Amino acid sequence: MFDEILIAFKRELLNDVQMTIRDEFSKFKKDDENEKINSENGFLNTKEALLILKISRPTLYKLMKKGTVSYKRIGRKLLFNKKQILENLK
């Protein structure tokens, strides 16, 4: 009797872990797809802009505040024009 309860508990726990992993993976996959779409359309997210410009996040925010780097805010996400970022490098 106790063995059956333990086996049922293990199955339920394993199922919960698998569902959690699937959910987290699907969120990660959606974010990755969105980043690819933005990059292909000429927009960069904050991480990509930082990597290209080789500057820190606070420096990027200062440049944004000065108007040196233009951006668009969509919800909580910042998008940067890829062409303008590359021109700022020159």
C-alpha positions in Angstrom: 0.0 0.0 0.0 2.7 2.5 1.0 4.7 1.5 -2.1 1.8 2.3 -4.4 1.4 5.8 -2.7 5.1 6.5 -3.1 5.1 5.4 -6.8 2.0 7.6 -7.5 3.7 10.5 -5.7 6.9 10.0 -7.8 4.9 10.0 -11.0 3.0 13.2 -10.1 6.2 14.9 -9.1 8.0 13.9 -12.3 5.0 15.1 -14.3 5.1 18.5 -12.6 8.8 18.9 -13.2 8.4 17.9 -16.9 5.6 20.5 -17.3 7.6 23.2 -15.6 10.6 22.5 -17.9 8.4 22.5 -21.0 6.8 25.9 -20.0 10.2 27.5 -19.3 11.7 26.2 -22.5 8.8 27.5 -24.6 9.1 31.0 -23.0 12.8 30.9 -23.8 12.2 29.8 -27.3 9.6 32.6 -27.9 12.0 35.2 -26.6 14.7 33.9 -28.9 12.4 34.0 -31.9 11.4 37.6 -31.1 15.0 38.6 -30.9 15.7 37.1 -34.3 12.7 38.8 -35.9 13.8 42.2 -34.5 17.4 41.7 -35.6 16.3 40.7 -39.1 14.0 43.8 -39.4 16.9 46.1 -38.5 16.3 46.5 -34.8 18.5 45.4 -31.9 17.6 44.7 -28.3 19.6 46.3 -25.5 22.0 43.4 -25.2 22.8 43.4 -28.9 23.3 47.2 -28.9 25.7 46.9 -25.9 27.7 44.2 -27.6 28.0 46.1 -30.9 28.9 49.5 -29.3 31.1 47.8 -26.7 29.8 50.1 -23.9 28.2 49.6 -20.5 24.5 49.8 -19.8 24.8 53.1 -17.9 26.7 54.6 -20.8 24.0 53.5 -23.2 21.4 55.1 -21.1 23.4 58.4 -21.0 23.6 58.3 -24.8 19.9 57.7 -25.0 19.2 60.6 -22.6 21.4 63.0 -24.7 19.7 61.8 -27.9 22.9 60.4 -29.4 21.3 57.0 -29.7 17.7 56.9 -30.6 15.4 54.1 -29.5 11.8 52.9 -29.4 10.1 51.6 -26.4 7.6 48.8 -26.9 6.1 48.0 -23.5 9.2 47.3 -21.3 11.4 46.5 -24.2 13.9 48.9 -25.8 14.7 48.6 -29.5 17.5 50.3 -31.3 17.8 51.0 -35.0 20.6 48.7 -36.2 21.7 51.1 -39.1 22.0 54.0 -36.7 24.0 52.0 -34.1 26.5 51.0 -36.8 26.7 54.6 -38.0 27.5 55.7 -34.4 30.5 53.3 -34.4 32.1 55.3 -37.2 
